[in-house]
């Protein structure tokens, strides 16, 4: 009888494991139409990325460790830096921020400063509607809608799986746009998974 209980426990445990593995494999397959192909956002999707509140950057002023360090873009879109204080970062690309910092440092503080900026952590994206775990999630390069839905626990049974809507972080009008499983997700985007009509 003891052996029979152990067999039943193992069977339940194995069934649970299979279900979790099936869910992890099944969500992308359902979204892909069963092809099993993995998608990635094109690299150029993030190259024109503009900074915003919540982004964490590493700023290096070559030859001046005292002016270099890790900084976060605050809620008003500024980065507070040693010596030159607040610099507007929101809406700027990494290259534009490098130029803005160099211009603030020169000629009063440094002669021909060389500035480098890299993004360490992007601000999160948000997903709500007919997903099992709506909320904010950390952005990862190459993320698409299918990855975002998988992070949010998959679709609910009421979800309209064919299309979702995205509000782009850089869109001042905040207009939702239709998107599909291959659409790239960018930092700060808001994804809505609508309910299907029966």
N, C-alpha and C positions, 0 to 999 in steps of 0.2 A: 504494500500500500504506500509506504514511504517513497519507493522508487517511482510509483505511478504519479504521486504529487510532484516530484522533481521533474518528471517528464512534462507534466502539464505546465509547470512554471516556466520551464525552458521553452516550451511551445509558445506560450503567451509572450515571453520576452523576445523570442525570435520574430513573432508576428509583429510586435511593436516596432522592432528594429526595421523590419521589411517595410512597414507602413511609413516610417520616417524617411527611409531611403527612397521609397516610391514617391513620396511627396516632393523631396528635393529634386528628383529626376523628372517627375511628372509635370510640375508647373512649367519649367522651360519647354518641355516637349509639347504640352498643350498649346502654349503660346506660339510655338514655332510650326504648328501644324504637323508635329511628329517627325520633323527632319533631324532633330538632335544637333542642329548647327548652333554654335555659340556666336553671339554677336558682340561687337565692341564698338563704342563710339569712335568715330574717326579721330586721329590725333589732332587734326586742325580744329576740331570742335572746341578745344580748351585753350588754344594758342591765343585767341583774341579775348580771353577771359578778363572781365573787369572786376576789380576788387570791391568788396563790400563788408559791412559789419559782420564780425564773427570769423573772418579769415585771419589766420596766423601766418606771419611772414618772418623770414630771416633777412635782415638788412646788413650788408657788409660795406663799410667804407675802407677800402684797401689802405693799409698802413696806419689805421687808426682804430684799434680794438675798442677804445673807450667810446667810440661813436657807433659801434656795431652791436648787434644782438638780435634777439627774437622779440617781436612786437605783435600786438593784436589790433586789428582795425576795430575801433570802438563803435558804439551805437550811433554816433553822429558822423561816422565815416572817416574819422581822423586817426592818424598814427602819431603817438607822442614819442618824439625822439630826443636824445640828449642834445643839448646846445641849441637846436633850432625849434624845439617844442612841437606844436601840432602841425602836421602836414596833411592836407586833404588827400585821402587815398581812394575813397569811394568813387566808382565810375572810371578809374584809371586802370590801364593795363600795367603789368609789371614794368615794362620798358618806360612808360610814361611816369610812373612813380620814381624810378631810378633817376630820370631826368629832373623831376621836380625837386628831389632831395639834393642833387648835385647843384642845381641853381640856387637853392637856399643856403648851401654851404659856401658857395663861391660868390664873390671874392672876399667877403668879410671874415670868414673863418679858415677856409682852405683854398689853396691855389690849385686849380684843375683837379678837383676830387674825382676819384673813380668809385662809383657806387654800383653795387649789385644787389638785386632783390630776388628772392625765390619764395614761393608759397609753400609753407610746411603743412598746414591743414586748411582745407577748404571749408567754407560754411556748409551746414547740412542741407539736404533736400527734405521735402515734406510730402507725405502721401496720406490721403484720406479717402473715405468713401467705402466701397465694397471690397476691402481687404481685411484680413483677420486681425492685424495689429497696426492700425494707423498710427502715425506719429512722425517724428523727425529721425533721420538716419544719416550717418556720416557719408559724405561723398567719396567715391573712389574713381580715379581716372578710368575711362572706358565704360562707364555705367550706362545702361539702357533701361527702358521701361521694364523689360522682363526681369532684369536684376533687381530693380526697385520693388516690384511686386513680390519677388521671392523673399527679399529681406523683410517685407511686411507680412510674411506668413502665408502668402498666396491669396487667391481670390476667395470671397465667400460664395456660397451657392447662388446668390442673387446677382452676382457681378456680370456686367456686360463686358465680356473678355475681349471682344474684337477691337474696341477703341477705348482710349482714355483721353483725358484733356490735361494739358499742361499750361500753367501760367509761368512764363519765363521770368526769372529774377531781374533781368535787364530790361524788361518791357514796362515802361512807365505807365502804359494804359491798363496794365494788369488784365488783358484780354485772354481768356482761355482759348487755346488752339488744340485742334484734334491731333492725336498722335497714335502711333501703333507700337507694337512690341519692339521694333528696331530703332525707335526714336531715342536719340541721345538725351540723357538726363544731365543737367549741369548744376553746379552748386547754387543753392537758394531757390531752385525750381519747386513749384507746388504741383503735385500730381493728383488728379481726381479720378477715381475709378467709379463710374456711374452704375446705377442699378439698371438691370435689363428690364425690358417690357415683356410681360408674359403673353 
